[in-house]
Amino acid sequence: MKQILSFVLNGQPVVTLAEATDTLLDVLREGLSVTSPKRGCDTGDCGTCTVLIDGEPIRSCVTIALTVEGKEVTTLEGLSKDGELHPLQKEFHERYASQCGFCTPGMIMTATALLNKNPHPTREEIIDAIAGNLCRCGAYIEIVEAIEAVAGGDGKESA
Amino acid sequence: MMTSIVGQSVPKTDGLGQVTGSALYIDDIKYPGMHYIKMLHSPVHRGLIRNLDVSAAENVPGVLGTITAKDVPGQDGYGFFMDQQVFASEFVCYRGERIAGVVAVDEDAALEGVSKIKVDIEEQEPVFDMFEAMKPESPLVRPNLETNLWDKFGDGTQTIYRLRAGDVEAGFAEADEIVETEIYEATHDHAQLEPHISIAFLDDAGRLAIHTDSQAFYLHLVLCLCPVLGLPTSKIRYIGGRIGGGFGGRNDVHTDHITGIAALKFKVPVKWRLTRREDLATTMKRGPYIFNVKDGVKKDGRIVARYVKCWHDCGAWAGMDPMPSARSPSLAWDPTACPIYGTMAGASLPTNRPPPPCAVLPRPMAARPLNWPWTVRPRPSA
């Protein structure tokens, strides 16, 4: 039986219906047509469905939708403000940190959570933070450089 | 000046959509009245289908109907050799082969339908090793083969491709040393991040439109969709462009012909998206390669002659395989460094493994066998 679910999505309050077995990814993608979180594995392994729940990076494909009642959910769509790209989006774009782009939403959301907590992470901390996000095209070097550029590093690979 | 663009980076044309989330992949697209497919895959590696009863599935609420071999509108054969069956109807020859699809209003109803399909398969002993499959006493990988050695080109051997440049024997005679090695390249799955997916629908011009994740449009159109669906190219609107990785894994048709058949039969938009488990367990792999490499080398280190024999386990169906099998040994040749070269060929040998797509060729492994020992390891005895 569907139940009423209300939460804040990218700054806007939403009210929708969800089965007890629906995942947050189901509700976002199928119910609300928010398609940036991707369905890569549906088992919490690949990280491309990552969204922020109250600022924490969470795999939406293994999160029961009804557990986000009253919470704040942020997806990639919610990062740019007033038509301005978020610095991470800008650096990912300019540094070619996306190839096929399927892992990009999860990568950027994970990086957002990292930088919110730790604005100047070391390269090791960046690598550690995105360890749960798979990029099969192998753009990891550019991804780390883009995050490093936002974090105030030079965005160049050290020798 | 023309040179002003040399050395300058060009913005990635589709990059903005990817970083803002507005880029639409196939699973992000919905059509009104869209239905979903779930598939019954073969649970065994090799066997004969004694009976297939889909009637109980068709009575499940929400199920529109089923698709089986009987619903293939054109010819039931595709691929380079035009022989791969769309659905198994009499025999299965690899675990994961499609047997019947259920089309329903949502995936839950379709899955419920799949669980109601009754199939009776007489399981047979499978063959997994290509050298076992070459032995005369080996069971046939599938009953419609006369031999496990494919000889589609009629030259009396399983060889499908030969390449020669210069006199290889004379090259070896000229060499100071002969070095031989065997390289085993294991099975790979491409594991692109977006599982295989397709949407098919009839557009307002009466054409069958298919959103595809294909990496080989024209090949898939002429070697699969047109013959299987019984349509000319002008009646198929093949829509592609954005895929979540490929790496060769989308060089064979996995879902387009199935959604096409369903859309033609039920006249509704149909989506089939594979789960990750389904993608890994049932779609095509890059089968193992074995290269025998013989090099004639001079004392100063130059390779003056090379002879390569290549065997490729192409799984139960040729699929798009003859191309990579043929090309792989030719890529082991570097004409600038090794003037004399010969291959026995890229032999495609069938086993009861999932068939391969025209996947990433094992070029580095083949081209560098003697100088880069990190790729050289003995073939597992098992």
Contacts between the chains, C-beta under 8 A, distances in Angstrom:
chain1	res1	chain2	res2	distance
A	29	B	27	7.8
A	29	B	28	7.7
A	33	B	30	7.6
A	35	B	21	7.2
A	35	B	24	6.9
A	35	B	25	7.8
A	35	B	27	7.9
A	35	B	28	3.8
A	36	B	21	2.9
A	38	B	25	6.9
A	38	B	27	7.5
A	38	B	193	7.6
A	38	B	194	7.0
A	38	B	244	7.0
A	39	B	27	6.1
A	39	B	195	7.8
A	39	B	273	7.7
A	40	B	193	4.9
A	40	B	194	6.8
A	40	B	195	7.5
A	40	B	244	7.6
A	40	B	276	7.0
A	41	B	276	4.2
A	42	B	275	6.3
A	42	B	276	6.1
A	43	B	276	6.6
A	45	B	276	7.9
A	46	B	193	6.2
A	46	B	276	7.8
A	48	B	193	6.1
A	75	B	21	6.8
A	76	B	19	7.8
A	76	B	20	6.9
A	76	B	21	3.7
A	77	B	20	7.4
A	77	B	21	4.8
A	77	B	22	7.9
A	79	B	20	7.9
A	80	B	20	6.1
A	85	B	19	7.2
A	85	B	20	7.2
A	89	B	19	4.2
A	89	B	20	6.2
A	90	B	19	7.9
A	92	B	15	7.8
A	92	B	18	7.9
A	92	B	19	4.7
A	93	B	11	7.4
A	93	B	12	6.9
A	93	B	15	4.6
A	93	B	16	5.9
A	93	B	18	7.8
A	93	B	19	4.8
A	94	B	11	7.6
A	96	B	9	7.9
A	96	B	12	5.8
A	96	B	15	7.3
A	98	B	12	7.3
A	98	B	15	6.0
A	98	B	18	4.3
A	98	B	19	6.3
A	99	B	245	7.9
A	100	B	192	7.6
A	100	B	193	7.1
A	100	B	194	7.5
A	100	B	243	6.4
A	100	B	244	5.2
A	100	B	245	4.5
A	100	B	246	7.6
A	101	B	14	7.1
A	101	B	15	7.8
A	101	B	17	7.5
A	101	B	18	3.2
A	101	B	19	7.9
A	101	B	23	5.6
A	101	B	242	7.8
A	101	B	244	7.4
A	102	B	25	6.7
A	102	B	192	7.9
A	102	B	193	4.4
A	102	B	194	4.9
A	102	B	244	3.1
A	102	B	245	6.1
A	103	B	193	5.6
A	104	B	18	5.0
A	104	B	19	6.1
A	105	B	21	5.6
A	108	B	19	6.7
A	134	B	193	6.4
A	135	B	193	7.5
A	136	B	191	6.0
A	136	B	192	5.7
A	136	B	193	4.8
A	136	B	245	4.8
A	136	B	247	7.1
A	137	B	245	5.8
